[in-house]
Amino acid sequence: MNKVILTLLCITVCFAFVKAQSVYPGQHEGKITLPLQGEVKTYAFDLKDVRLLDSPFKQNMERESRWIMSLATDRLLHSFRTSAGVYAGLEGGYSAVKKLGGWESLDCELRGHSTGHILSALSYLYASTGDEAYKLKSDSLVNGLGEVQDVLWENGHNGYLSAYPENLINRNIAGQRVWAPWYTLHKIYAGLIDQYLYCDNDKALDIVTKTAQWAYDKLMPLTEEQRELMIRNEFGGVNEAFYNLYSITGDLRHKKLAEFFYHNDVLDPLVKKEDNLANKHANTFIPKLIGEARNYEIEADARSKEIARFFWNNVIDHQTYCTGGNSHKEKFIPSDSISKYLTGYTQETCNTNNMLKLTRHLFCWDADPKYADYYETALYNHILGQQDPESGMVAYFLPLLPGAHKVYSTPEHSFWCCVGTGFENHAKYGEAIYYRTDNALYVNLFIPSELTWKEKGLQVRQETSFPQDGKVNLAIEAEKPIKLALNLRYPVWTQNVEVRVNGKKVSVKQSPSSYIVVERTWKNGDKIEINYPMSLQVAEANDNPDVFAVKYGPIVLAGVMGTEGMDAPAPFSDPHQHNDYYTYDYRVPADMTTALKLDKKNLNRYIKPSDSEKLVFNVINEDIRLEPLYNIHRQRYVVYWDLLK
């Protein structure tokens, strides 16, 4: 297609706006042409509607943003420009650009994925804070990618855009060895779409629409045999990206591209409700279901809805550790075998990132508090603790080998997949705190924040020190009195919740894993006080009750085991050795305590809170200190203990 005609087509389509929904139902009104077809019970707020107040979440976001802003735009564009034959240097000459290392090195086939992640992260940061610095950096990246795409177009690659040559796609189509080229394209496409949705960047939409035209022309002539061969390779969530683009443009070619990546061998068994997860690469698997979730929302496809639900329940019930993570050496384990897979290579962070994304879709459909319970577990016990507060760096795995420790990235020489999702995770903590219907507000997470519900003329300020204690305070600012149901989550881990409105106690008849519904006409200045009692609990391995973890409320407590022997070189030093983590020796001291003698039904007799420190406990008659796993950094720890009888 002629480049000028395609550009005009994009402009025409993109401004044919009608009221509809977005990536999560309820978001980005005015930027979606396709109305929501799937049935949903609740809607997400836009990220710009929520501002974080001071908390560990906001502190993580600020550290992560400093890391992103420290990476110069020319460095993030360098591999794109080099592969396209564009001058990639600064005024001082080609060598003036300091190359990125690790999985962004010029000889790594995944190069470019981090730039895509950073496009998304910058868009979330801009939405979450309103700080124009994030938009300015975003615009520079988008403009640079547009220049690269223009040069490639002039050289016969109509619409193609990546940091590697198009021949990697050809190798994938031919079934030759290549490291996940569509996975990288997914990150770039998703980043551009996010730039349009969150930063109002029309150029980003123009660029990604052209890439979709290239993809359509490239893929539609393939035979079914070629298609099946190509999609055996990991392709990330490129199906979701094309569904999202379709929801924006209404262009049936984008829908056809999304459907092209339907992976029959993986998804058809789920239609039959077969458990076929064992030994499958988890982060290859999960994004396929997110794409199916979007297909349900856009097309009301009942099959997509059912396989997404079945998959989620299967993973949660049979694959998930007490922290909310899953996988051993990046793969799903045999069902119900947690105690047999407590290794140094558990819980790839990308998996948890994508399970949280899928969970948000399912919550919108059903408004079932079990999804919020899981979300909280994974957010606190895995995602929050992925980042090292000392350096701002992030971990690839959350190892559960007794005596293991977290291993962190470097600022410029790692750029693993979990660095990329880490850029995103720590930029969007405001996304799942609140949900809405026309006449109800859901409070799902207890994170200090301020919600602005512009359509209702309502602001809600949440103040809490949770999980240091279970007290949550909500303050209402309303332009005028408004009748609304306030649905306060009653978590699965608590009992005897107390609620007061303006100092008056409200009768609570609900039970754990439900919602306390407080319906009234709210006025400016109204105050709601909630107290969620927290207690020590046991989380048993799903295959062995004598292997267990200790939790306080939803928070996993781990034994702090010191630093002895923690001098091994970091893994992933070679970008071509993807699996060199699997030979990493944690050098766990042989005499480390990994078993406890206690009565699991009476933990308070054996585990006592510290008199001077919040969320710190001591095991009686043992020199063992328990802290939240998310707080333990640069030290060894034990999460799952053996029971001594």
N, C-alpha and C positions, 0 to 999 in steps of 0.2 A: 504494500500500500504506500502511496506517496506520503512523504513525511508531513507536508503541509496539510494534506487532507486529513491525516490521522490526528494532527494537533487540533484542527477545527472540530473533528468529531468528538475529541475528548472534551473540549470546551463546551460543546453543545450538550453532551450527556451530563457533564458534571454540574451544570446549572439548572437541570430539569428536576429541581428538588420538590419533594412532597414530604409530608409528615410521616415519619417511620422510625424504626429502631436501628440499633447499631451492633457493634461487636458483642456487647452484652445488652440484652433487652433494656430499653429505656435511655440509652446514651446517644449523644451527638445528634439530637433532633435538628433537622434541616440539612443534614449531609447525607442522608440515606434515601434512595429512591424507592426501595422495595419495602412495602409494609410487612410487619411481622405476621407470619402465618401460623407458626406453632403456638400452642396454648401455653401461657405463662401465668404465674400467680403473683409475681412481684417483679419490680424493676430496679435496675442499678442506677445510682446517681453518676453524673459525670465526675471525673476526678477533680475538676476545677471547683466543684461544689464543697469540697472537704479540705480543710487546712489542719495539718497536724500541729498540736501543741507540744511543748517539750516533753520528751520521753526517750527511751532507748531507740524507738523506731525513728523518730525525727533525727536523732544523733547519727544513726546508721545512714539515713538519707543524706545528711550533710557531708559525712565522710566520703560516701560514694560519689557525690556530686563534685567534690574537690578532685577526686581521681579523674573523673571524666573530663573536667575542665582543664586538667593539666596535660591532656593528650592533644597536641596541636593538630589543627585541621589538616595541614599538609601531610602530617604523618599518617592520619587516618585515611587519606585519599591516595597515598603514595603507591600502593599496590594496584589500585584501579588505574591510575595514570600510567604506570609502568607497563601493565599488560595491554593497554590500549595504544601504546606508543606515543602518549602525550608527555610533554616535558614535565618531569616530576620533581624538579629541584626548586630551590629558592633563588633569590637574586645572586647569592654567593656561588651558585653552581650546583650541579646534580648532587654532589656529595654533602651538601649542606643539610639535606633532610636526614634526620636520624631515623634509621629503619626500626620498625617494631619487630619484636622477636616472637618466639614460641609459635603458636598456631597462626600468627599473623606474619611470619617470615615469608619472604618472596618465593621460597621453594616448598611451602606447605600448601596443600591443595584445598584447605579450608579457609585460606586467607580471604578477608573481606567480611567474614561473618560478624566480627566485633563491631565494624562500622555500622552494620545493620542494627545490632543490639543497641548501640549508642544512639542511633537515630530514635529508636523507641524510647530509650531512657531519657533522653533530652526532652522529648515531647511530654513524658510523664512529669518530669521535673518542672517544666514550664506550667503545665496544668496544675500541679500541686502547690506551686509557690507564686506564680505570676511574674517571676523574675525574668526580665527581658534578656538577660545574659544568655539564658538557655536557648531562647529563640534565635538570637543572633548567631550563636554557634551552629544551631540547626540549619539556619538559612545558608551559611557558608558551606556546610557539608552537602546540602541538597544542590546548591548551585554548582559545586565541583563535580558532583555525580552527573548532573545534566550536561556539563561540558564534555565529560568522558563519553557519555552516551551519544552526543552529537558527532564526535570524532569517529566512534565505532560505526555509526550510521553511514557516514561519508565513505567508510571503507567496506561497505557491504553487509554489515551486521545490523540489520534493520531493527532497532529497538533493544538489542542485547545490551546488558549491563552487568558486569561482575568484575572482581579483582583478579580473575584468572581467565585464560583464553577460552573461547567457545568450544575448543576441541575436547575439553574435559566433559562437556555434555555429550559430545559425539562418542566418547569412550564409554560413557554410562549407557547410552542407547545400544551400543554394540556389545554390552555385557562384559567389557574389559575392566580390569582393576582400576578403580579410581575412588577417592575418598569423598563421597556424599556431596556432589556438586549442587543438587537441588536443595539440600539442607541449607547450604550457604545462601542460595538465591532466596529461600524463604525468609531468612533474617533480613536481607536487603529489602525485599518486597514489603514485609511487615513493617519495617522501619519507615519506609516511604508512606505507607498507608497511615501509620500513626502520626507522621508529620502533617499529613493533611487533616486528620480528624482532630488532633489536639493543638496543633500550631497554625491551623488555617492556611497551610502552604499549598496553594493550587499547583505550583510547579512540581511538587512532589507527586501529586496525583497524575499530572501530565506524564512524568517520567515512568511511573509504575504502570500506567495504561499502555505506554509504548512497549514496555518489557512484556506485558501480557500479550500484545499483538505478536511480538517475536516468538513467544512461547507457543502461541496458537499455531503460527505458521510452521514452527519446528515440530510440533508433536502430533498435530492432526493427521498428517500423512502416514504416520507409523502404523504398522500392522498390530493386531492384538498380541501376537507373539513378541514383537518388539516392546510393546507397552509393558507386558508382564515381566519381561526380562529387565527393563529399566527400573521399574519400581521395586525390585528386590533390594535395591540399594536404599539406604536411609535418605528420606527426603524431608524430614522435619515436618512442619505444619504447612507446607506449601498449599495443600488442599484448603486449609482454613484461610490462608491469605487470598486465594482466588475466590472463595465464597464471600469474604469480606469485601473484596473489590467488586464482585457482582452486586452485593447489596448497595453499594454506592452508585455504580454506573447503570445497573439494570441491563448490561450487555450480556446477551446469552452466551457469547463466546467465553466469557469469564466463568460462567456456570459450567460450561462444558469442560474447561480446563480443570476446575475443581473436581468434577466427576471423573476425569481422566486418571486422577491419582487415587481412586478407590482401590484399595489393596485387597483383592478378593481372598487371597490365601490367608490373610490375617483376620479380616473382618467377617467373612462368611461363617466361620465356626461360632462367632459370637451371636449371630442370628439364631443358631441352633442351641444357644446357651451352653456351649462346650467350653470347658476350662482348658485352654491350650497355651497358657502363658509361660509355663516353666521353660527356662533357658532362652526365652525370647529377649532381645535387646529392648529394655523397658522404654528408653526415651526415643526409640524408633516407633514404638507401639502407641504410646499415650497420645501424641499429637494427632494421629489418625482419627482418634475418637473425638478430639476437639473439633476437627473438621466436620465430623458427622453431627456433632451438636449444633454447629452453625447451619448445617443442611436442614435439620429439624426446624430451627427457628425461622429460616427463610422460606422453606418449602413445605413445612408440616409433614415431613417424611417420617411415618411412624416407625419404620425399621431403624432409621438412624437414632430415634429417641430411645428405643428399647435396647439397642446394643450399647449405647452410651451408658445407660443406667446399669445394665448387667455388668459391663466392664468395671464401672466404678465400684459396685458392691463386691465384685470378685476380688479386686485389688485390696480394698479396705478390709474385707473379712479374712482373707487368706494370705496376703502378701505384706501387710503393713506392720512395721515395728511400732513400738510405743511412742516414738517421736513423730510419727506421721510419714516417715520416709519409707522407701522400698528399694529392693535390688541388692544383689551381690555381684561384684565385678560388672556392674551396669546391666545385669540381666535379672529377670524375674526368677525367683526361686521356686522349687516345687511347693505346691499349696500346703499350708499348715506345717511349716518346717522352720519356724523362726529360730529356735534354739540351736539348730544345726548350722546356721549361717550368721553367726556373730563373729564377723571377720573384720579385717582392716580395710575392706573394700566395699562396705555397705553404703547404701543410700546416696546415689548420685544426686546432686542438688537439682540438676535439670529435671529429673523425674518429679520431684516434689513441686517445683515451679509449675509443671504442666498439670499435675494432679489438682493443684489449687485453681488453675484456670478452668479445668473441666468441672470442678466443684461449684464454681460460681455460676456456670451455665445451669447445672442441675438445681441449684438453689432457686434461681429465677423461675424455673419450671414448676417446682413443687413447694417452695417455701418450707421445706422440711428442716427442722432444727438439727437433724443429724449431720447435715452438710456443714452447718456453722460450727458444730462441735468438732468435726474433723479439721475444718479450716483453722480454727484456733490452735488445735494440737500441733499441726504442721508448721504454722506460722511462728509460734513461740519456740518450739523445740528444735526446729531445723533451720528455717529461713533466717530468723532473727540472729541466731548464733553462727551463721555461716561467715559473717564478717568479723574479722579481728579488730577490736576497737583500738589497739595500739597502732596498727599500720594501715587499716582500712582495706586490707587484702582479704580474699575470700577463699573458702575451701571447696574442693571438688567433691570429695566424699565426706560423709559424717560416719566415721568408722565406729563399729560397736564391738570390736575385739577388746576384751577386758585389758586395760592398760595401754590402749592406743591413744593417739592424740590427733588433733586436727593438723592438716598440712596446708599451708596457704600459698596463694599465687604470689607473683612478683608484679611490680607496677608496669613493667614494659617487656617482660620476656616469658610470659605464660599465655594469656589470652585463650585459655581453655574454653570449652563450651559453657562450663559453669561460671566462668568469669563473665561471659556474655549475659547469661540469664541473671547473674548477680547484679549487673548494671541495671537491669530492669526491676528485679525484685525490690531492691532497696529504694527505688524511686516511686513506688506506687502503693505504699502502705495504707493510703487513705481509701483504697478502692472497695473494700469489703466490710467497712464498719457499719454502714447504714444501707438500707433498701427501702423501697416505698411502693405503695399502691395509691390509688386515687384518694383513699380515706384512711390510710394507715402508714405509720413510720416504724420500721424495724430497726432495733439496735442490736446488732449481732456481735460486735467485738467491743472490748473495754479498753480503748486506746484514747488518750487525751487528744481531743480534736474539736473542731467547730464546723458544723454543717450549715450551709445556707441553702434553703429550699425556696428558691426565688418565686416559683409559681404560687406558693402558699403564703408568701410574705413571712416566712418563719426561719428563725435561726435556733440551733440547738448547740449548746456548749457542753462538752463532756469533760469532766475533770476527775481523775482517778490516779492512784498510785499502783493500781493492779499490775502485776500479781503480788506485790508486796503485802497487800491486804485485799479484801473483797469488796471494798467500798467504792461505789460509783455515784457521782453526782451529775445531774443534768439540769441545765438552766435554760428556760424558754424565753426567747425574744420574739414577740409576735406583733405585726403591724396592726392587727385587729383580732378579736377573739376568733378562734377557729376550732371547730369540732373535728377531732382526730383520734384514732386509736393508736396508742403508743404500745408497740409490741416489744416487750423487753425479754431478751433471751434468758431462759431458765436452763443453765448448762447441765449437762449430764453428770458433772462431777460434784454437784452441790445439793444441799437440802435446806429446808427451813429458810428460804429466802424472805427477806423483809423489804417492803416497799413503803415509802412515805411520800405523799404529795403535799407540799407546803406544810410539812410537819405532822400531817395526819396519816395514821397507818392505814394502808390499803389491804383488804383481805386477799390473800394469795391462796388459791385453791388448786393451782396447777402443780404438776410434778416435774421431776428432772427431764431434760431434753424436750422442752416445750416452750411456749411463749406466755409470759404474764401480760395479759391485755388490760391496759388502763385506758378506757375510753371516756373522754369528757370534752368539754369546751375549754381549750387552753387559752390562757391570757398571758400577756406580757408580764414577765417577772416570776412566773410559776417555777417551782423547784421540785425536782424529784430526787429522792435519796434511795439507793438500793444497796443492800448488804448481802453479798454472796458468801456464806461461810465456807472456808477452805479447810481441808483436812488431808492427812496423809492417806495414801491409797497404794495398792499394789497393782501393777500391770504385768500379768503373767504371759509368758511366751505361749503362743496358740497351740503348741504341740507338747509342752512340758510345764506343768504348774510349779515345778521345783526350780525353774529358771524364771526370774522375775526382776522387774524394775520398780523403783519407788517414785511416786508422784505426789506432789502437793497441789491439790486442785488439778488443773490441766498441765502443770509444769513438771517435766521430768527432772528428778534430782539425780545427780551422778556423784560418785565418790571421787574426791580430788586426790590424785596419786603422785604428785610431784613431777620432777623433771629428769630423774636419773636415766642416763643413756640416750637422751634426746639430742644427739649430735649427728644423726645420719643425714647425708645430703638429700635435698628435696627431690622428689620424683618429677617426671615430665621435663627433664632438662633438655631432651632431644625432641623437637616437634614431630619427627617422623616415627618415634616410638610411642604410639598412642597408649600402649598397655604397660609401659614400664613402671607404672604405679603398682601393678600386680606382683612385682617382685620386691617391693619396698619392705624393708625389714624395720619394724617398729622397735625392736630390741627391748621387749617387755621384760623387766626384771623377774627372775624366776620366783622370788619370794613375795611377790605382790599379793595382797589379799583380794580374792575374787569371790568369796563366799561369806554369807552372813547366817548367824543363828538367831532366829527371831520367830515370833508368832505373827503370821501375816494378817491374822484377824484382830490383832491388838498391837498395832505398830507403835502407838504412843508409849508403850512400856519400854520400847527398845530404842526409839529414835526421839530425841528431844531438840526443840528449837534453841538456837543460840540466844543468850540473854542480851547480846549487844549488837547482833547483825541481823538484818532482815533477810528472809529466805535462805538462811543457813541453819543446818541441822547437824547434830552429832549422834553417832551410833554409840549407845551406852556400852561400856566395857570394851570398846574397840577404838583405836586411834584413827577413826574415819570421819571425815568431814564431808557432808553432802551439800551441794550447791546446785542451782539450776544449770542444766547442761549448756544453756545458751550463754551463761556467764563464764564458762571455763575455757580459757585460751592459753596456749603455749604451756599446757600441762597435760599429763596423762589423766585418764579418768576410767571409771567403770560404770556402765549403765545397767546391764543385766548381771544379776548376782545368782550364784548357785545357793540353794537353801541347805544349810547344815541342820541335820535333825538330831 
